[in-house]
Amino acid sequence: MNNPDGKCGRLSGRVAIITGGTSGIGKATALLFATEGATVVITGRREKLGEAVVTSTGSRAIKENGGGALFIAADHIQLEDCQRVVDKTLAEYGRVDMLFNNAGVVMGGRAEDTTEEDWQYTLDLNVTAVWRMCRLVIPHMRSQGGGVIVNNASDWGVVGARGAVVYCVSKGAVVQPFSHLSFQCNYLIPRLESNLNPMLYFS
């Protein structure tokens, strides 16, 4: 598919929402998608970092490959923020082709010393926010003929780990229920020894 300016990429003409896109895996994914021609919408709570991703010279790939870029400040624990991200993306670009649920938190603690507040906060961000974003974009993806969702999981959600009970529970929830949605929904398990290539899920 070609961009309006004639440039071509595997994601040209596509619009991607990437939550937690101000740094790390989210930022790397935004830049990678941009090199393939996608328009990227990144979210996060750190406004200066978010604006830097879409405007800095380090994000030159976004402009050079014909895709647009938009940062939306959002705390995905808040339903209103999740809704605003989707509404603003549709108002700006008219469609959502890809959703990468990357926003999350790593919370340590054993069962006996994890606080009620830490337990709820981790589940709110790592699980409930993922479900909310899926719920909000799926009707639009269906109406436009399709789309892809990728949820950032963890191998700890499969095999568990010591000293991070709520994090393991939250990532286990991402791996299991969301893989059975009646929609194309994948989960990504980053590993330190691998070369992360999010394009794998969209090739």
Number of C-alpha atoms within 10 A of each C-alpha: 13 14 17 11 9 10 15 17 18 16 24 23 20 23 27 26 27 25 30 25 30 27 15 10 17 22 23 17 22 30 22 18 27 29 24 22 29 28 28 29 26 29 29 23 16 16 15 12 17 23 19 14 25 25 16 12 11 11 18 15 19 27 17 13 22 24 25 18 22 19 26 22 20 22 19 26 21 14 14 11 16 20 16 14 23 20 15 14 21 15 10 11 13 11 20 24 23 22 25 28 26 24 24 23 13 12 18 16 16 13 13 7 11 16 13 8 8 16 18 12 17 21 21 18 19 29 22 20 22 27 17 16 22 21 11 15 23 21 11 18 19 12 10 12 8 15 23 19 25 23 26 22 24 21 16 18 20 17 9 16 12 11 15 17 21 24 26 24 19 26 26 20 19 25 21 13 10 21 16 11 11 8 16 14 18 20 19 21 16 16 10 6 6 7 8 15 12 18 13 8 13 13 7
